Amino acid sequence: MRNLLHITRDLQLGQGRAWYETDELNLLLAAHEPVRELYWWAGNEPPWTHLESIEQLADVLALASGPGQMYQIEDDAPVTCYAQGQRLNDGNLSLELAIIAEGRSYNMRLGRGVRADRLSSAPDQDVIGDQSLTTAEVYELLAGWASGHGLPPGYGGSIHVY
């Protein structure tokens, strides 16, 4: 996997070329590696495959293809964070991001808009309304999370502590 430093060197961005091909510019957008080692499983795939790139997240989400099929992404040794969700009956996905610290899991179910902060994230409560996210929305959130960024504007969530 090529990292961003190699890509910018190959594109010679410091030399100020007047024109870059679309394929060249797409390298800047798609070739990022996660900020930490992450592993995933989804659908019926064998568990715990190494996540090689941010763009691979789209493939992971596609494997959770039928209602109720799950996906999970986490770091390892020890697990300090994870993302999980499932394909919903409406064809959308749910997404929960969590941090594990001091023996507790701080689990946040994400959704669109300010109402997402007031919706339940309890495990015995169904995903409702703004918590039902499109595949593109979940990819946007996971790509930011795996890259070490916070939530993009327009999203929120409620926290459940285990």
N, C-alpha and C positions, 0 to 999 in steps of 0.2 A: 504494500500500500504506500503510495506516495504521499508525503505530508505537504502542508501548505508552503513551507520554505522551499522545497524542491520545485513545486509548481510555479511559484513567483519567480524563482531563478530562471526556469526554463522559458517563461513568457517574457523575460527581460523587462519587467515592469519599471525598473529604475531608469531605463533608457528612453522612456516616453514615446513609444511608437504611436503613430497617428491612428492606426487601425488594428484591431484584434478580431480574429475570426470568432464566430459564435462558439465553436467547439473549444477554442482556447479559453474563453471567458467562462464557459460552463465548468471547466476544471476548477476554477476558483470557488464555484458555488457547491459543487458536488463531491469533492475529493477530501473532505475533512474526516479525520479520525476522532473517535470518542476521546474525551479527556482522561478517562480511566478505562481499565480493562472491564468490559461488560460481556455478559453471557446471556443467551436467550433460549426460549423454547416457545412453540406455538402450535395450536391445532394438534395434529397427530404426529408431529415431528419428534425425533429422538430428543431427549432433554439436553439442555445446556451446551449449546454451540457458541463458539466465540463470535462476538459481533465485530466484524472486520472494518466496517465503515458506517458512517451516518446514513448514507443512502440505502444500506442494507435493511434499515428499519422498515422501509416500504414493503420489502419481501416478507419480513416477519409478520407485519399486519395482514398481508394477503393470505397467510397460512391460517389465520383465524377466520375461516371462510363461512362457517355456518353458525346459526344462532347457538349461543352457549359455549362456543369454542373460545378457549382462553389463550392469552399470550402473557409472557413475563420476561422481563429484562432486569438483570441485577449485576452488581459487582461481586467480588469473591474474596474470601480469606482475610478478614471476615466480611460478611454481607453488611454493608453500611447504608445502602440505598437500593430501591427497586422501583420498577414501574410494572403495573399489571392492568389487565382489563379483559374484556370479552366482547364478542360479536353479539349485538342485541337483536331482538326480534324485528326491529324496524330496519335492519341492515347496517345501522351505525355501530359505533364502538363506545365502550366506556374506557376511562383512563383514571388510574390512581397512581400517584407518585408518593413514595414514602422514604423517610429517613429513619434509620435505626440508631439510637443513641442511648447509652446507660440502661440497656435492657428493655427499652420501650420502642415501639414502632409508632411514628407520627405519620399517619396515613391520610393523604389529601385526595379526595375525589374531585376531579376537575370538571369544569363546565364553562359555558359561554356567559359572559356578562356578569353584572354585579349580583344578580339573583343566585348565582352559583355558590356564593359565600354563605347563603342561608339554607341551602338544600342539605339534606342529610348525607353523611358519608359512612353511616353505621353499616356494618356488614349484613345486617338483617333487613336493611331497607333497599328497595329496588332503585335502580337508576331511573330518574324521571326528567322530563323536559330538557332543560339546557345542559344536562349531564350526558345526553345522547349526542355524541360528536361524530362528524364525518371522518372518514379515513384520512382525508387531507388535514383536517384539524388535529387529529391525534398525531399524525406524522410531524406537523409543525411543532407541537408541544414536545414530543419525544426527541426531535432533532435538537431543540434548544436545551432540553434537559441533559442529553448525552454529550452536548458540547460544553456544558458547564454554565449555561445561561439560565436566568430566571424565566418566569412566565412572560410570554409576549403580551402586549396590550390586548384587552378584550376578553381575557380569561380570568377565572377565579376558582375558588374551591373551599370546601370545608374540611376541617381536620378531625379525625377520629384517632384517639390514642389507645393503643393496646397495651 
